[in-house]
Each structure stands twice: as structure tokens, then as C-alpha cells.
Amino acid sequence: MSRVELHVLTLPAVVLLVSCSSNPVPEPVRAGIDVLLDDSVHLIAERRVALLTNQTGIDRNGVSDVERLLAAGVELDAIFSPEHGYRGVLDQENIGHGVDSATGLRIWSLYGNVRAPTSEMLDDIDVVLIDLQDIGARPYTFASTLLLTMQSAATRGTAVIVLDRPNPIGGVLVQGPLLDTAFTSFVGMLPLPMRHGLTLGEIALLGRELLDIQVELTVVPVDGWRRTTWFDDTQLPWVAPSPSMPNLTSATHYPGTVIFEATNLSVGRGTPVAFQVLGAPWLDAEAVVAATADVPGVRLSDTVVVPRDPPDHKYPDERLPAVRLTVTDREAYDPVRLAVSLLAAIRTVHPDSLVVRERSLALRLGSDAVWGALVEGRSVQEVTGDWDAAVASFRARWAPVLLYR
């Protein structure tokens, strides 16, 4: 396989590595770690490096970034880890620091008492490499960890290099409400739609602009990825980014079903179909399916699930009647509209059983308007009617940061 030609484009305090491959369908797709070590290792030569990553930080052959960087002679001094920890197996609110038993490297947790690197953590570090597999939905916290790390690096004059990865659910479909900045939080730091269509590298570029982060930023692109490409067409190995994100199917539904974490319904955590189902002991799944407004590209059915040791502690070991979501046309499917339709239907069928934590729901949706409108009795069409115009405005704003066609 021939190497892609890379050009360096310098903007104020920003470096973009732009892929200029002429092959319309390169095989296989190369993630940023492969592009860095194959073509651009000079970017970290003779620099002291910290790596923000987890189990998704691997090359095209499944070898970890840590192993690859050490083998290349890179001076790797520390590891930063996001939510779920360095190995991606923890599902708790506070994760402590540690040491990597394989290498002896210090692991600084950014999902515990601190959410961003401190001055102590960045002492003697010249550059922070960031390699995380995002899943394409605003509430997923890896983007916030990225942005907070950029802010910390800026205060220290430490450079940041993002090793980009594909958006697994594609970069064409952009769906759902934009975040109202009044609801900025760790599950949403930028005014993005629920399904944003960006890669983590593009989020870094957009966040640098919107949050005015004065950091030296380099994005090492994915070679061969197109916005129309879903993860299962990349030939890259899938590694679950978190314990309840087992596969691409769960990631496809997540931009919608994630809102039900703010309710007393289970989203299937503790089952093999997390975020593909909604269940509760009191749920009349058949009636909810019948009451849900049609959404193209998905089929609803009733089923039963049994959460085993669910990390959200919802209904452990109980047999739960549940609604199962099955994608029939992923290019037509809007998981956020479906989620609002399901929320409205469940409220209609079970007005006395459904519990909604309104603040939590608003933080996930990025607005309190949706639940407020449903409570007022407005239709799903009325609730979601202004989303398309907002998305169109967002698309205009994101155009300068797009790295891929």
C-alpha cells in the first residue's frame, strides 16, 4: 500500500495535516496513529509525550498506541485516561489514578477528582497525543475530555496532537436539537446537534474556535475515510469504547436512546443489547409500540430483557418487558426523533409510571424545550419541527473545520 502524501497547513496556532490521497476508496482506512507513525513521526521526535487514550487507541492491526509509540522510540512519559478508564472496563463516577502494569507508566485519570490535566500532570510534557474512538453523539464524554485537555494544555504552552478516527455512524447525517449553551455541561460543551456528524479531530478544531482555546493544535487525519463511510466499511477493528457500547448497532441508536438514562426506564445496560432496547417492569411494550409515531428506517417490536449487574443499577436480574429497536435503513433513520416519539408514547401510555429527571434530560438533549413541549401536549412534529433549520445553521458553521469529503 502506498503512503498518503501529507501537506502541513499552518493557521494561527493550528496545524492541520490534510490527506491528499487521490484514491477514491483507499483500502484499508488508516487511523491517525498509523498515519502518524507511517508518515509523520517527526511531529513527536525528541519531544516528551503524554498520551490520552484507552482501549480504542490501537493501530489497524489491533496493536495498542502505547506499544507502537514505545517501539518507535518515542519518549512516552504518562498516560491520561477518560471515562471508563484506560482499559475501558470501569463504569463508575470516580476513577482513581494508577500505573500501567505492562509498562510502568503513570496513568492519570481524567474522570475522577479532576476532569482535566493539572499543572503537575503536565510538568515536563511537551505534547499531549489524544487518540479516542468517539461514537458521534454529543452526550458521549470523550469530546469534553478532549476539550478540557486542550484548555489545560493552552495554559501551560503544551502542544496537542489529535490522532483522528472515523465517526463510526458516518459524517453525513446530522440530527437532533442543538445544545443551548445554558445547558453546557460535561455531557455537552459545544453547541452541537445530538448527532453531530464530526470526527473528534474536527470537534477539536471547532472547539478551539468556539471556546477560544489558544493552543498549538495538530490534527493527524484518517487516511481514506469519507463522510459517507460507516465504521463497518473501514476494515478497522471495532473495540467497544465503553462497557455499554458493545457494537455499531448500539452506537447507531445511542444519539436517541441516551435520553432515557434520565428516566426510570432501562436502556439495556447489563444486556448484550444496550441502547437498543427500552424496558421497565411496568412497561406495556406492545401498547407503546402502537402509540409511537412512525419514524423511517427503524422497526419497533416488543421483547423481554434481563439486566445482569447493570451499571446504572436499574432493575438488576428482573425480567423487563421492553421495546426493541431494529434499524431497517440506517441512511433514513433519525434516532433522536424516534427517541422523542417514544418518550411521548410512553408518557401517554404510562402517565403515572414514567419518571423523568428533568434537569438530567435537559442536559442530555441540550435544552429543556422538548420535555416542556411534551408536557404542554404538543405533538412530536411540533416539538421537533425547528430542528432542521438549526442543523442547517450548524452545517454552515462547521464547514471551515471539515477535514473529509
C-alpha positions as CSV (number, residue, x, y, z in Angstrom):
1,M,0.0,0.0,0.0
2,S,1.5,3.4,-1.0
3,R,1.8,6.0,1.7
4,V,-0.5,9.0,1.5
5,E,1.1,12.4,0.8
6,L,0.7,14.8,3.6
7,H,0.9,18.6,3.5
8,V,1.1,20.8,6.5
9,L,-1.2,23.8,6.5
10,T,-0.4,26.3,9.2
11,L,-3.1,28.6,10.6
12,P,-2.7,30.8,13.7
13,A,-1.5,28.3,16.3
14,V,-3.1,25.4,14.4
15,V,-1.5,22.8,12.3
16,L,-3.7,20.6,10.1
17,L,-2.3,17.6,8.3
18,V,-4.5,17.2,5.3
19,S,-4.7,14.0,3.4
20,C,-4.3,14.4,-0.4
21,S,-4.7,10.8,-1.5
22,S,-6.1,10.5,-5.0
23,N,-7.5,7.0,-4.4
24,P,-11.3,7.4,-4.0
25,V,-11.7,4.2,-2.0
26,P,-8.4,3.6,-0.1
27,E,-8.1,0.1,1.5
28,P,-7.9,-0.2,4.3
29,V,-8.7,3.1,6.1
30,R,-5.8,4.2,8.2
31,A,-6.5,5.8,11.6
32,G,-4.4,8.7,12.8
33,I,-2.0,6.6,14.8
34,D,-1.0,4.7,11.6
35,V,-0.6,7.9,9.7
36,L,1.5,9.5,12.4
37,L,3.9,6.6,12.7
38,D,4.0,5.7,9.0
39,D,4.4,9.3,7.7
40,S,4.8,12.0,10.3
41,V,6.7,10.6,13.3
42,H,8.8,13.7,13.2
43,L,6.0,15.6,14.9
44,I,6.9,13.9,18.2
45,A,10.6,13.2,17.7
46,E,12.7,14.3,20.7
47,R,9.6,15.6,22.5
48,R,8.3,14.4,25.8
49,V,4.9,12.9,25.2
50,A,1.7,12.2,27.3
51,L,-1.0,10.1,25.7
52,L,-4.7,10.5,26.3
53,T,-6.2,7.2,25.3
54,N,-8.0,4.0,26.3
55,Q,-8.5,0.5,24.8
56,T,-9.7,2.1,21.5
57,G,-6.2,3.5,20.9
58,I,-5.0,0.9,18.5
59,D,-3.5,0.7,15.1
60,R,-5.0,-1.1,12.1
61,N,-3.6,-4.4,13.3
62,G,-5.0,-4.0,16.8
63,V,-1.7,-3.1,18.4
64,S,-2.0,-0.5,21.2
65,D,-0.7,3.0,20.7
66,V,1.4,2.6,23.8
67,E,3.2,-0.4,22.4
68,R,3.6,1.2,19.0
69,L,5.0,4.5,20.4
70,L,7.4,2.8,22.7
71,A,8.6,0.5,19.9
72,A,9.2,3.6,17.7
73,G,11.4,5.1,20.4
74,V,9.0,7.9,21.4
75,E,9.7,9.4,24.9
76,L,6.3,8.5,26.4
77,D,6.1,9.8,29.9
78,A,2.5,9.4,31.0
79,I,-1.0,8.2,30.1
80,F,-4.2,10.1,30.6
81,S,-7.5,8.1,30.7
82,P,-11.1,9.3,30.1
83,E,-14.4,8.0,31.4
84,H,-14.3,4.2,31.9
85,G,-10.6,4.2,32.5
86,Y,-7.5,3.2,30.5
87,R,-8.8,-0.3,29.8
88,G,-12.4,0.8,29.2
89,V,-14.0,-1.6,31.7
90,L,-15.0,0.7,34.6
91,D,-18.4,2.2,34.9
92,Q,-18.3,4.4,37.9
93,E,-18.4,8.1,38.7
94,N,-14.9,8.4,40.2
95,I,-11.9,6.6,38.7
96,G,-8.6,7.0,40.5
97,H,-5.1,7.3,39.2
98,G,-2.9,4.3,38.7
99,V,0.1,2.7,37.0
100,D,0.1,0.6,33.8
101,S,1.4,-2.8,34.9
102,A,2.7,-3.6,31.4
103,T,4.9,-0.5,31.1
104,G,5.2,1.1,34.5
105,L,3.8,4.3,33.0
106,R,1.8,6.6,35.3
107,I,-1.9,6.7,34.5
108,W,-3.6,10.0,35.3
109,S,-7.4,9.6,35.4
110,L,-9.4,12.5,33.9
111,Y,-12.7,11.0,35.2
112,G,-12.3,11.4,38.9
113,N,-11.5,14.2,41.3
114,V,-10.2,16.1,38.2
115,R,-11.6,16.2,34.7
116,A,-8.6,17.9,33.1
117,P,-4.8,17.6,33.4
118,T,-3.3,19.7,36.2
119,S,-0.1,21.6,36.1
120,E,1.6,18.7,37.9
121,M,0.4,16.2,35.3
122,L,1.8,18.4,32.5
123,D,5.1,19.0,34.1
124,D,7.9,18.1,31.7
125,I,5.4,17.3,28.9
126,D,6.0,18.9,25.5
127,V,3.0,17.4,23.7
128,V,-0.2,15.6,24.5
129,L,-1.3,13.0,22.0
130,I,-5.1,12.3,22.0
131,D,-6.4,9.1,20.5
132,L,-10.0,8.1,21.4
133,Q,-12.8,6.5,19.4
134,D,-15.8,8.8,19.7
135,I,-19.2,7.5,18.6
136,G,-20.7,10.6,17.0
137,A,-23.2,11.8,19.7
138,R,-22.9,15.0,21.8
139,P,-23.5,13.4,25.2
140,Y,-20.6,11.0,24.9
141,T,-18.0,12.4,27.2
142,F,-14.8,11.8,25.2
143,A,-15.2,15.1,23.4
144,S,-15.4,17.0,26.7
145,T,-12.3,15.3,28.0
146,L,-10.6,16.3,24.7
147,L,-11.7,20.0,25.1
148,L,-10.8,20.2,28.7
149,T,-7.3,18.8,28.0
150,M,-6.8,21.4,25.2
151,Q,-7.7,24.1,27.7
152,S,-5.2,22.8,30.2
153,A,-2.5,22.4,27.6
154,A,-3.1,26.0,26.5
155,T,-2.4,27.4,30.0
156,R,0.9,25.5,30.0
157,G,2.0,26.2,26.5
158,T,1.8,22.4,25.8
159,A,1.1,21.3,22.3
160,V,-1.8,19.0,21.4
161,I,-1.9,16.4,18.6
162,V,-5.2,14.7,17.9
163,L,-4.9,11.3,16.2
164,D,-8.2,11.2,14.4
165,R,-10.6,8.3,13.9
166,P,-13.7,7.9,11.8
167,N,-17.1,8.9,13.1
168,P,-18.5,5.3,13.3
169,I,-22.0,6.3,12.4
170,G,-20.9,8.4,9.4
171,G,-20.4,12.1,8.8
172,V,-23.4,12.9,6.6
173,L,-26.4,12.7,8.9
174,V,-26.7,15.5,11.4
175,Q,-29.8,15.2,13.6
176,G,-31.5,16.5,16.8
177,P,-31.6,19.7,18.7
178,L,-28.5,21.9,19.1
179,L,-27.2,22.4,22.6
180,D,-28.5,25.6,24.3
181,T,-25.3,27.0,26.0
182,A,-27.4,27.5,29.1
183,F,-27.2,23.7,29.5
184,T,-23.4,23.4,28.9
185,S,-22.0,20.5,31.0
186,F,-19.6,17.6,30.8
187,V,-22.1,15.8,28.6
188,G,-22.2,18.8,26.2
189,M,-19.6,21.6,26.0
190,L,-20.3,22.8,22.5
191,P,-23.5,23.9,20.7
192,L,-23.6,20.7,18.6
193,P,-26.7,18.7,17.5
194,M,-27.2,15.4,19.3
195,R,-25.9,13.6,16.3
196,H,-23.1,15.9,15.1
197,G,-21.5,14.1,12.2
198,L,-18.0,15.2,13.1
199,T,-14.8,13.3,14.0
200,L,-13.0,14.0,17.2
201,G,-10.4,15.9,15.3
202,E,-13.0,18.2,13.7
203,I,-14.5,18.7,17.2
204,A,-11.1,19.8,18.4
205,L,-10.9,22.4,15.6
206,L,-14.4,23.7,16.2
207,G,-14.0,23.8,19.9
208,R,-10.7,25.7,19.6
209,E,-12.6,28.4,17.7
210,L,-15.8,28.5,19.8
211,L,-14.1,28.3,23.2
212,D,-11.1,30.5,22.1
213,I,-8.6,27.9,23.2
214,Q,-5.1,29.3,22.4
215,V,-3.3,26.0,21.9
216,E,-0.9,24.7,19.3
217,L,-3.2,22.1,17.8
218,T,-2.3,19.4,15.2
219,V,-4.9,17.0,13.7
220,V,-3.5,13.9,12.1
221,P,-6.3,12.8,9.8
222,V,-7.7,9.4,9.0
223,D,-6.4,8.3,5.6
224,G,-9.1,7.1,3.3
225,W,-12.2,7.9,5.3
226,R,-15.2,9.6,3.7
227,R,-18.2,11.2,5.4
228,T,-20.4,8.5,3.8
229,T,-18.4,5.7,5.3
230,W,-19.8,3.9,8.4
231,F,-17.4,2.0,10.7
232,D,-18.2,-1.4,9.3
233,D,-16.9,-0.3,5.9
234,T,-13.5,0.9,7.2
235,Q,-11.8,-2.5,7.8
236,L,-10.6,-1.1,11.1
237,P,-11.1,-3.4,14.2
238,W,-14.1,-2.4,16.4
239,V,-13.2,-2.1,20.1
240,A,-16.1,-1.2,22.4
241,P,-15.4,2.4,23.5
242,S,-17.2,1.7,26.8
243,P,-18.8,-1.3,28.6
244,S,-22.3,-0.5,27.4
245,M,-21.3,0.3,23.8
246,P,-20.7,-3.3,22.5
247,N,-21.2,-2.7,18.8
248,L,-22.0,-0.3,15.9
249,T,-25.7,-1.1,16.3
250,S,-25.7,0.3,19.8
251,A,-23.8,3.4,18.6
252,T,-26.4,3.9,15.9
253,H,-29.3,4.1,18.4
254,Y,-27.3,5.9,21.1
255,P,-27.9,9.5,20.0
256,G,-31.6,8.9,20.7
257,T,-31.9,6.3,23.4
258,V,-29.3,8.0,25.6
259,I,-32.0,10.5,26.7
260,F,-33.8,7.6,28.6
261,E,-30.9,7.5,31.0
262,A,-32.7,10.5,32.6
263,T,-35.8,8.3,33.2
264,N,-36.8,5.2,35.2
265,L,-36.5,3.1,32.0
266,S,-33.6,0.8,31.4
267,V,-31.7,1.3,28.2
268,G,-30.4,-2.3,28.4
269,R,-27.2,-1.7,30.3
270,G,-26.2,-5.1,31.6
271,T,-27.5,-6.8,28.5
272,P,-25.9,-7.5,25.1
273,V,-28.3,-5.0,23.5
274,A,-27.5,-1.8,25.5
275,F,-29.1,1.3,23.9
276,Q,-31.1,-1.0,21.5
277,V,-34.0,-1.5,24.0
278,L,-36.1,0.4,26.5
279,G,-37.6,-1.6,29.4
280,A,-39.2,-1.4,32.8
281,P,-41.3,-3.7,35.0
282,W,-44.4,-1.6,34.4
283,L,-43.9,-1.1,30.6
284,D,-46.7,-2.3,28.2
285,A,-44.3,-2.6,25.3
286,E,-46.9,-3.6,22.8
287,A,-49.1,-0.6,23.6
288,V,-46.1,1.8,23.5
289,V,-45.1,0.4,20.0
290,A,-48.6,1.0,18.8
291,A,-48.6,4.6,20.2
292,T,-45.3,5.6,18.8
293,A,-45.3,7.9,15.8
294,D,-43.7,6.3,12.7
295,V,-40.1,7.2,12.0
296,P,-38.5,6.0,8.8
297,G,-35.7,3.4,8.8
298,V,-36.5,1.6,12.1
299,R,-38.8,-1.1,13.2
300,L,-40.1,-1.4,16.8
301,S,-41.1,-4.7,18.5
302,D,-41.8,-5.9,22.0
303,T,-39.4,-8.2,23.7
304,V,-38.0,-9.1,27.2
305,V,-34.6,-8.4,28.6
306,V,-32.8,-9.2,31.9
307,P,-30.1,-6.7,33.0
308,R,-27.3,-8.5,34.8
309,D,-25.3,-6.3,37.2
310,P,-26.4,-3.2,35.3
311,P,-24.0,-0.2,35.9
312,D,-27.0,2.1,36.1
313,H,-28.5,-0.1,38.9
314,K,-31.8,-0.3,37.1
315,Y,-33.8,-3.4,37.7
316,P,-31.0,-6.0,38.2
317,D,-31.9,-9.6,37.3
318,E,-35.5,-8.6,36.6
319,R,-37.4,-9.8,33.5
320,L,-38.3,-6.5,31.8
321,P,-40.9,-6.0,29.1
322,A,-39.1,-3.9,26.6
323,V,-39.3,-2.2,23.2
324,R,-36.7,-3.4,20.8
325,L,-35.3,-1.0,18.1
326,T,-34.1,-2.6,14.8
327,V,-32.7,-0.4,12.1
328,T,-34.0,-1.2,8.6
329,D,-32.4,1.7,6.7
330,R,-29.7,3.5,8.6
331,E,-29.4,6.2,6.0
332,A,-33.0,7.2,6.6
333,Y,-33.1,6.6,10.4
334,D,-33.2,9.5,12.8
335,P,-32.6,8.1,16.3
336,V,-33.3,11.4,18.0
337,R,-36.7,11.9,16.5
338,L,-37.5,8.3,17.4
339,A,-36.5,8.8,21.0
340,V,-38.8,11.8,21.3
341,S,-41.6,9.8,19.7
342,L,-41.0,7.0,22.2
343,L,-40.9,9.4,25.1
344,A,-44.2,10.9,24.1
345,A,-45.8,7.5,23.6
346,I,-44.6,6.2,27.0
347,R,-45.9,9.3,28.7
348,T,-49.3,8.7,27.0
349,V,-49.5,5.0,27.9
350,H,-47.9,5.3,31.3
351,P,-48.6,8.8,32.7
352,D,-48.4,7.6,36.3
353,S,-45.4,5.3,36.0
354,L,-42.9,7.3,33.9
355,V,-40.4,9.3,36.0
356,V,-38.3,11.9,34.2
357,R,-35.4,13.7,35.9
358,E,-36.0,16.9,34.1
359,R,-32.5,18.5,34.6
360,S,-30.8,15.3,33.6
361,L,-32.9,15.1,30.5
362,A,-32.3,18.7,29.6
363,L,-28.5,18.2,29.9
364,R,-28.6,15.3,27.5
365,L,-30.9,17.0,25.0
366,G,-29.1,20.3,25.5
367,S,-32.4,22.0,26.1
368,D,-35.5,21.9,28.4
369,A,-37.8,22.8,25.5
370,V,-38.5,19.2,24.4
371,W,-39.9,17.9,27.7
372,G,-41.7,21.2,28.3
373,A,-43.5,21.0,25.0
374,L,-44.5,17.3,25.5
375,V,-45.9,18.2,28.9
376,E,-47.9,21.0,27.3
377,G,-49.4,18.4,25.0
378,R,-47.7,19.5,21.8
379,S,-47.2,16.9,19.0
380,V,-43.9,15.3,18.2
381,Q,-43.9,17.1,14.9
382,E,-44.3,20.4,16.7
383,V,-41.6,19.5,19.2
384,T,-39.0,18.6,16.5
385,G,-40.2,21.0,13.8
386,D,-37.4,23.6,14.2
387,W,-34.5,21.1,14.3
388,D,-33.8,21.0,10.6
389,A,-33.3,24.8,10.4
390,A,-30.9,24.7,13.4
391,V,-29.0,21.9,11.8
392,A,-28.7,23.8,8.6
393,S,-27.2,26.7,10.5
394,F,-24.8,24.4,12.3
395,R,-23.7,22.9,9.0
396,A,-22.7,26.4,7.8
397,R,-20.7,27.0,11.0
398,W,-18.9,23.7,10.8
399,A,-17.8,24.0,7.1
400,P,-14.4,25.5,7.8
401,V,-13.3,22.7,10.1
402,L,-14.3,19.8,7.9
403,L,-11.3,17.6,7.1
404,Y,-13.1,15.0,4.9
405,R,-15.3,15.0,1.9
